[in-house]
Amino acid sequence: MTITEAPSLTQVRTGFWHLQVIPELVDKLSANQTGPSWPFSHLLMDNREIQSSKATSVHRAMLVNNDQTTPVFVKHFHFRSPLDHLKHLVRKSRAMRAVEGDRLLRNNGFNAPKTLVIGWRRHWGKRTGYFTIATALEGYQNLYETVETVNQSDFSEKQRFIKSLATTVADLHLATISHGDMRAGNVFCHKDDETGDWQFAFIDNERTRCHRRLPESLRIKNLVQLNLLSSPALETEDRLLFYEIYSARCFNAANNVLRQKVIKKTHKRQAKKLAKTGQAG
């Protein structure tokens, strides 16, 4: 199925479900959906659950439309607490914020999933069952996997990868955009077979924001989240190269003060994590 970027989704109501759907799927919804059952089950095949946080359930599936299929991720959002449930009554849902974060990135020239469907269920006055269906990032691996793959390449390719990643993160921050959670599992990487260029995409964008001026605390937060990637494939020289390229692009010079702040906070986060692990043991 060919998916095009739509300026807006079409609002549809079917039974208990309130939906925003790309035009190509409006007429594919289950007819006369009067019960609480999910209105997209008949369109999905090869549905399998993948690892996610406790606050979500994520499945990878194939979306079937006529004789064409599209790989998608189906993400169900769970309430973290009764307070979280109440927050959804007075502000945008996490699902909608994630969709808006994806759009923000794409509108500024960065890669992010394209949302095909967003929806929720209203029953007895309560809003529940928030979910999104978005195109899968075909050909991409997350940063954990890519670092291991690149480490098996020659030295120049590894440097090229690190420089490309640093440049992309710098460009994101130059656009005054902060990512909500730039851990390695939320950064996806793809090497173009024809050009050899590295491309990056960002997922889990419910807290991704554009600012009038990027706060230093959020810049550091993103850099620490990346720096927490622990792998024998990453040496000290690799991390220094990342900061060299990042600083040159953002500040036209080395920024040792920022680097030291990132290192200090990374060590603090690592120590906190080790302490928590020790308590659990």
Secondary structure as UniProt FT lines:
FT   STRAND          10..14
FT   TURN            15..16
FT   STRAND          17..21
FT   HELIX           23..28
FT   TURN            31..32
FT   TURN            39..40
FT   HELIX           41..43
FT   STRAND          44..50
FT   TURN            54..55
FT   STRAND          56..65
FT   TURN            66..67
FT   STRAND          68..77
FT   HELIX           82..90
FT   HELIX           94..107
FT   TURN            108..109
FT   STRAND          115..123
FT   TURN            124..125
FT   STRAND          126..135
FT   TURN            138..139
FT   STRAND          141..142
FT   HELIX           143..151
FT   HELIX           155..174
FT   TURN            175..176
FT   STRAND          177..178
FT   HELIX           184..186
FT   STRAND          187..191
FT   TURN            193..195
FT   STRAND          198..202
FT   TURN            206..207
FT   STRAND          209..210
FT   HELIX           216..227
FT   TURN            232..233
FT   HELIX           236..251
FT   HELIX           256..280
//
